[in-house]
Amino acid sequence: MHFYTFKLKMLDILRKEAIDEVKFGYLKKKYPTKHTYLATIRANKPVVRTVILRDCIDEIDPLFYTDARSFKVEDLKHNENASALFYNPKKLIQIRLDGQLRLLKDDDLIKKHREKALSISKKDYTSCFSPGEEISNPDALEYLKSDFFQGIYLQVEKIEYLKLKRPNHIRCEFNKKDNAWSNRFLAP
């Protein structure tokens, strides 16, 4: 096999591995990539928080649940650029997804995910206070009949994959343009 063909085949395999690592976060119970870090931009500074991966839209766009009044939603109104970082400590694989954060707008998907979310953790989306709002004490929370459920997803433009291994770490980047991926290796 020609070296160039081998390189392309290896990069395709690594991109599939990266996509699978992300998807396993919601497909497999207690998989390490279920808990991920989502970074948004607020006042020109990055803000990072832990979120739970709930699903993927299309091939790899990760979906998260939030309160419609949350800072995540406010952040995307001012700057849609965001990153999600996944890590599997057993496989020593780190995956970073870069793209634009979007509100879930598909009515069928909203209904499906709202029902799923509210059946598990209704209180998370029905507080009378907005997330991050100052309260006198934790017992001051009251809950409403209506909910503030909102699905958000990262429309991925770039995947960066890093696998720590010996003798050589493997790092590569995949960029999406016009629904096609370009691939390249990077120095670790």
C-alpha positions in Angstrom: 0.0 0.0 0.0 1.3 3.4 -0.9 2.2 5.6 2.1 -0.2 8.4 1.2 -3.1 5.9 0.9 -2.1 4.3 4.3 -2.0 7.8 5.9 -5.5 8.7 4.6 -6.9 5.3 5.7 -5.4 5.8 9.2 -6.8 9.3 9.5 -10.3 8.0 8.5 -10.0 5.3 11.2 -9.0 7.9 13.8 -11.9 10.2 12.9 -14.3 7.4 13.3 -12.8 6.5 16.6 -13.2 10.2 17.7 -16.8 10.2 16.7 -17.5 6.9 18.4 -15.8 8.1 21.7 -18.2 11.1 21.7 -21.3 9.0 20.8 -20.5 6.4 23.5 -21.0 9.1 26.0 -24.7 9.0 25.6 -25.1 5.4 24.2 -23.2 3.5 27.0 -24.1 3.9 30.6 -21.4 5.5 32.7 -19.0 6.0 29.8 -16.3 8.6 30.6 -17.3 11.0 27.8 -20.8 11.4 29.2 -19.5 14.2 31.4 -17.8 16.8 29.2 -16.6 20.4 29.4 -18.3 23.1 27.4 -16.6 26.4 26.8 -18.4 29.5 25.6 -17.3 33.1 25.3 -18.6 35.8 27.7 -17.3 39.4 27.5 -14.4 38.2 25.4 -13.3 35.6 28.0 -13.8 31.8 28.0 -16.2 30.3 30.4 -16.0 26.5 31.0 -18.5 24.3 32.8 -19.2 20.6 33.0 -22.3 19.4 31.1 -23.9 16.0 30.4 -23.9 14.7 26.8 -27.5 13.8 26.0 -27.4 12.9 22.3 -25.7 13.8 19.0 -27.4 15.6 16.1 -26.3 14.2 12.8 -22.9 12.6 12.8 -21.2 14.2 15.8 -22.9 17.5 16.9 -23.2 17.0 20.7 -26.6 17.9 22.3 -26.9 19.2 25.9 -29.9 20.2 28.0 -30.0 23.5 29.9 -32.4 26.0 31.4 -33.5 28.6 28.7 -32.5 31.4 31.2 -28.9 30.0 31.7 -25.7 31.8 30.9 -25.0 29.2 28.2 -28.0 30.4 26.2 -27.1 34.1 26.9 -23.5 33.4 25.8 -24.5 32.0 22.5 -26.7 35.0 21.7 -23.6 37.2 21.9 -21.0 34.8 20.5 -21.9 31.4 19.0 -18.3 30.1 19.1 -17.8 27.3 21.5 -15.7 24.2 22.3 -16.5 20.9 23.9 -13.8 18.7 25.5 -14.1 15.0 26.1 -11.6 12.7 27.8 -11.5 9.0 28.3 -8.9 8.3 31.1 -8.8 4.5 30.4 -8.0 4.9 26.7 -6.0 8.1 27.3 -7.9 9.8 24.5 -8.8 13.5 24.4 -11.2 14.9 21.9 -12.0 18.6 21.4 -14.8 19.7 19.2 -15.0 23.4 18.0 -17.9 25.1 16.3 -21.0 27.2 16.9 -23.4 26.6 19.7 -27.0 26.4 18.4 -30.5 26.3 20.0 -32.4 23.1 19.3 -35.3 24.3 17.1 -36.6 21.1 15.5 -40.1 20.7 17.1 -40.0 16.8 17.1 -36.6 16.7 18.7 -37.5 19.3 21.3 -40.6 17.3 22.2 -38.6 14.1 22.4 -35.8 15.6 24.6 -38.1 17.7 26.8 -40.1 14.6 27.7 -36.9 12.7 28.4 -35.4 15.5 30.5 -38.5 16.3 32.5 -39.1 12.6 33.3 -35.7 12.4 34.9 -35.0 15.8 36.4 -38.0 18.1 36.1 -36.8 20.3 39.0 -33.7 21.3 37.0 -35.9 23.2 34.5 -38.7 24.6 36.7 -37.0 26.7 39.3 -38.6 30.1 39.9 -35.0 31.5 39.9 -32.7 31.7 36.9 -29.5 29.6 37.1 -26.8 31.6 38.7 -29.2 34.1 40.3 -28.5 35.0 43.9 -30.8 33.3 46.5 -30.9 33.7 50.3 -30.4 30.0 50.9 -30.9 26.6 49.1 -34.3 26.1 50.8 -35.6 29.3 49.2 -36.1 27.6 45.9 -39.6 27.1 44.7 -40.7 25.3 41.5 -43.2 26.3 38.9 -45.6 24.3 36.8 -44.0 25.5 33.6 -40.5 24.6 32.5 -37.6 26.4 31.0 -36.1 23.4 29.2 -33.8 24.2 26.3 -31.7 21.9 24.1 -28.5 23.3 22.8 -26.0 21.6 20.5 -22.5 22.3 19.1 -22.5 22.4 15.3 -19.0 20.9 14.9 -16.5 22.4 12.4 -13.4 20.9 13.8 -12.4 17.8 15.7 -9.0 17.5 17.4 -8.0 14.1 18.5 -5.1 13.2 20.9 -4.2 9.7 22.0 -1.4 9.4 24.5 0.6 6.3 23.8 4.1 5.0 23.5 6.4 5.2 21.6 4.5 8.1 19.9 1.4 10.1 20.9 -1.0 10.5 18.1 -2.6 13.9 17.4 -4.7 14.9 14.4 -7.2 17.4 13.2 -10.3 17.0 11.1 -12.0 20.1 9.6 -15.5 20.1 8.1 -16.3 22.2 5.1 -19.3 21.7 2.9 -20.1 18.4 4.6 -16.7 17.0 3.8 -13.8 16.3 6.2 -10.2 17.2 5.6 -7.6 15.4 7.7 -4.1 16.0 8.9 -1.7 14.8 11.6 -0.3 17.3 14.1 2.7 17.2 16.4 1.5 16.1 19.8 
